[in-house]
Amino acid sequence: MIMPYIFTSNSALTIMNQMWITVIFALAYNMLLGQGGMLSFGHAVYAGVGGFACMHIMNATDFFASFPLPVLPVFGGLFGAGLAMIVGSFSTRSAGTVFAMISLGVGELIAASSVIIVAFYGGEEGISGDRTYAMPLFGNEFLQQINVYYLTSFWVLLSAALMYLWSRTPVGRMANAVRDNPERAEFLGYSARWVRFYSFVASGFFAGIAGGLFAINYEILTEENLNTTRQVSSFW
């Protein structure tokens, strides 16, 4: 928390914000690969869709002005989880190569559709917004990057705590069992498919939070936030 007092320029604060956002995304991805054994090549789309949804909320001035800015990432998480529910309904039937190839296909499909569905993605120019239209929080309008830094830090701590608590739940513990030996988990009466599905949706929720924070930090999103290259270069 003392880093903003050492690196005081706006560019340095923006980079530190991106580092925190990457932490959330990496922890969300760990819920898939590390805990559930699901290798996804298109997980960036859940962060991207969450970010685009938050950007549209920013531009809905009347609605955006009815709540403080720190609440905005929740909407990104909900949109990320909603997309994960749709994709997970058919992709989590099995793990391994099948899941990896489905995730790659879905990720590339959504990234390619960004130049077609202009109303949502804004085409090649993307969508921009203004975070200062939100309701002030204790008089703070988040005009400066240092304010965004502390907002992002809050969400990093909260997200990390929630993801840790998730790993302590029965579903989180069974994700490890399904990862190591899905047949034995089935013999114990647990559905490997539903365990993977719940883990996938939870991971999509936190990826969407990362996307919402990205929208707050940069106030612009483009199609690069959806494709696999973005996942490798930015979120890793």
N, C-alpha and C positions, 0 to 999 in steps of 0.2 A: 504493500500500500504506500510505501515511500517512494516508489519509482517515479510518480508524477512530479515529485519535488527535485528529482535528479535530472530527468529528461522533461523539460518544460515546453518544448515546441509542440505545435499542433500536429505536425507530421509524426513525431515520436509517439504522441498519445494515440494517434490513429493506428499506428503499427501495434502498440501494446493492446489496444482494443481488439485488433484482429487476432493477436495471439490468444487472448482470452476466449474469443469466439471459436477459434480452432480447438481449444481445450474442450469446450462443450461438445463440438462435433466429434472429436476423437473419442470422447467418453461414450457418446451415443453409438458410435460405430463399434466400440468395444462390447457394448451390450449384444451386438449381433455376432461378431467374429470371436471375441474373446470368451464370452459367456455362453453363447448359443451355438458357436461353430458354423455360422452362416456367412459365407463370403459374398459380399455384395459389391458389384462394380458400378452401381448406379445410385448410391445412397445420397449423392449430392442433390438429387432432384427434390428430396423431401425438405432439405434446407432451402433450396431455391424457391419451391412453391410456397413454403411458409414465409419467406422473405417477400415474394411478390404479393401475397395476400396482405401482409402488413403494409406494404407500400400503397395498395389500394385503400386500405383503411386510413392511412395518412391523408390521402387525397379526398376522402369523404369527410370534409371539414367539420360539418355539424356533429357527426358521430364521433370523430376523433377528439373533438374538444370536450367530450363528455366524460373522459377518464384520463388519469395521468399516464405519462409516457412509460413508466416501468411496467405497466400492465400489458403493453402492446405485444411483447414476445409470447404471451400466453396464446394470443390469437394465431401467431405463427406456428406454435406447437400444435394447436388444434387442427389447423389445416394440414400440417405435416402428418399428424396421426390419422386424419381422415383419408389422405391419399394412401398411407401405409395400410389402412384397413382394406381398401379396394385392391391394392396390389397383393397384399399378404393373403387375401382370400383364396388365391390360386397359386401363389409362388411358394408358400410355406408347406405345401403338401409333402415336400421332400427337401432334403438339404444337399450339400455337396455340389457337384457340377451342374445339376439341373437348376438349383436355386441360383447359382452364380450366373448362368446363361440367361435365365429369365430376368434377373436384376439388370444385367447389361442391356438386354433388348428393351426393357421398359424405360430404363434411363435414357438410352439414345432416342427412343420414340418421343418421350416428353421433351427432350432437348431439341429435337428436330421440329416439333410442333410449335416451338416458341416463335418461329418466324411466320407461322401460319395463323395462329390464334393471337392476332395483334391486340385485340381488345383486352386480354389479360396480361400478356407478356410485353406488349409495347413494341413488338418487332425488333429490328436491329438496334434501334435507339434505346430500348429498354424503358423503364419507368422511374421517374424521380419524384421525390416528395419533400416535405418540410416537417421535421420533428417538432419544431417550436409551436405548431398549431395545437398541440395537446394541452390538456388542462395542467396548469402549473402545480407542481408538488411542493408544498411548503414555500411557495414563492419562487421556486426554481423552474425556469423554462428550458433548461438544458441547451443554452445558447453556446456553451463552450465545450471543447472536447474532454476537458478534465471531468465535467459533469457526466458525460457519457462513459468515461472510464470507470467511475465509481458505480454507475448503474450496471455496467457490464460485469464488474467485479462481484456485485451483489448476485447477479444471475448465475455466475460461475459457481459461487459457493452454494447457492440454493440448488442448482441443478446437480452438482456433484453429490450433495447430501441426499437428494431424492433418488439418484441413481444407485447410491450405496444402499439406501433403505430398500430399494427394489431388489437388489441382489440378496437381501436377507429374507424376502418373502418366499412362500412356497414355490411360486412360479419362477422366481429368480434362481432358487436353488435347483429346481427341476431342470432349468435350462442347461445347467452344467451336466446333469445326468443325461439329458437328451443329446447333448454334444458328444459325450464320451461313449454312450451305449444306448441308442434309442430303443433297441429291441428289449433290453432289460427294463427300461422305463415303461414300455408298453405292458410288460408282464406284471408290473407293480400296479397297473390300473390307470396310468397317466397317458393322455393322448399326446404323442410327440408333436403332432401337427399343431394342436392348439397351444402347446407351450411355445413353439416357435412363432405362432401367430401373435400371441400376446407380447412376446419379446420384440417382435418386429414392429408392432404398433407403438410400443413404449419408446423404442429407439427412434422411430419416425417423429414422435412428439418432441423429443429433445433435439433432434436435428432441426425441426421447425423452429424451435426456440433460438438455435444458433442463426438460422436464417433471418428471424425477426431482429436479432441484435445486429446482424450485418446491415439490414435496412436502416436501422437507427444510426449506425456508425457512419455509413457512406451516403445515405439518403439517395441512392440510385442502385438499381439492379438491371442487369442485362442478361441475354441468353447464356453468357459465359457462366453464370451462377447455376446453371442446370446441367452442364455436360460433364462427362467423365474427366476431361482435361482439367476442369476447374477443381474437381475433387482431388486430383493428384497434386496439382500445383499450389492450390490455395489452402485446402483443408488438411493437407498432409505436409 
